[in-house]
Amino acid sequence: QNYPNPFATSTAIEFDVPTTADVRVAVFDILGREVVRLVSEQRQAGSYKENWNADGLASGVYFLRMEAGDFTAVKSLTVVK
């Protein structure tokens, strides 16, 4: 989950990791190109918050992909400038 959405400059991305796992959180553009990798490491079980600053990126829809162990989720993020 992220808030605010839509956003102009930055957004906070919150996620839970139920058990210790390799975690990857990345943002992709509409063409599937990775824009930024926010997390790529093993994390202990717990709740986390990562901030993403979209300065320098065009307005549009981006996709947040979160992976932890066997779990994968994709959410849309909207940048409005």
C-alpha positions in Angstrom: 0.0 0.0 0.0 1.2 3.5 -0.7 -0.1 7.0 0.3 -0.8 9.4 -1.1 -1.9 8.0 -4.4 -1.9 9.9 -6.7 1.1 12.0 -5.7 3.3 14.7 -7.2 6.7 14.2 -5.6 6.9 11.4 -3.1 4.9 8.6 -1.6 5.3 6.3 1.4 5.1 2.5 0.6 4.2 0.3 3.5 4.4 -3.5 3.5 4.5 -6.4 5.9 6.9 -9.3 5.9 5.3 -12.3 7.8 8.5 -14.4 8.0 12.2 -13.7 7.3 12.5 -13.7 3.6 14.4 -12.2 0.6 12.5 -9.1 -0.2 12.5 -7.1 -3.4 10.5 -3.9 -3.9 10.9 -2.1 -7.2 9.0 0.5 -9.4 8.5 0.0 -13.1 7.2 2.3 -15.8 4.4 1.5 -18.2 6.8 -0.2 -20.6 8.1 -2.6 -17.9 11.4 -0.9 -17.4 12.7 -0.8 -13.8 12.7 2.9 -12.6 14.1 2.3 -9.1 14.8 -0.6 -6.8 13.8 0.4 -3.2 14.6 -2.9 -1.5 16.7 -5.9 -2.4 17.8 -7.7 0.7 16.7 -10.2 3.3 14.3 -8.7 5.9 13.2 -10.1 9.2 9.5 -10.5 9.9 7.9 -7.1 10.6 6.3 -4.0 9.1 8.3 -1.7 6.9 8.0 1.7 5.3 10.0 2.9 2.3 9.7 6.4 0.8 9.9 6.9 -3.0 10.8 10.3 -4.4 9.6 10.6 -8.0 11.3 13.9 -8.8 12.6 13.9 -12.4 9.9 11.4 -13.6 7.1 12.2 -15.9 3.4 12.1 -14.9 1.8 8.8 -15.5 1.1 5.4 -14.1 3.9 3.3 -12.6 3.8 -0.2 -11.1 5.1 -1.2 -7.7 6.2 -4.9 -7.6 6.8 -6.4 -4.2 8.3 -9.9 -3.7 8.9 -11.7 -0.4 9.6 -15.4 -0.6 6.9 -17.0 -2.7 4.6 -13.9 -2.4 4.3 -11.4 -5.2 2.1 -8.3 -5.5 1.8 -5.6 -8.1 0.1 -2.2 -7.3 -0.3 0.9 -9.5 1.1 4.3 -8.5 0.0 7.5 -10.2 2.4 10.4 -10.5 0.6 13.7 -11.2 2.8 16.8 -11.8 
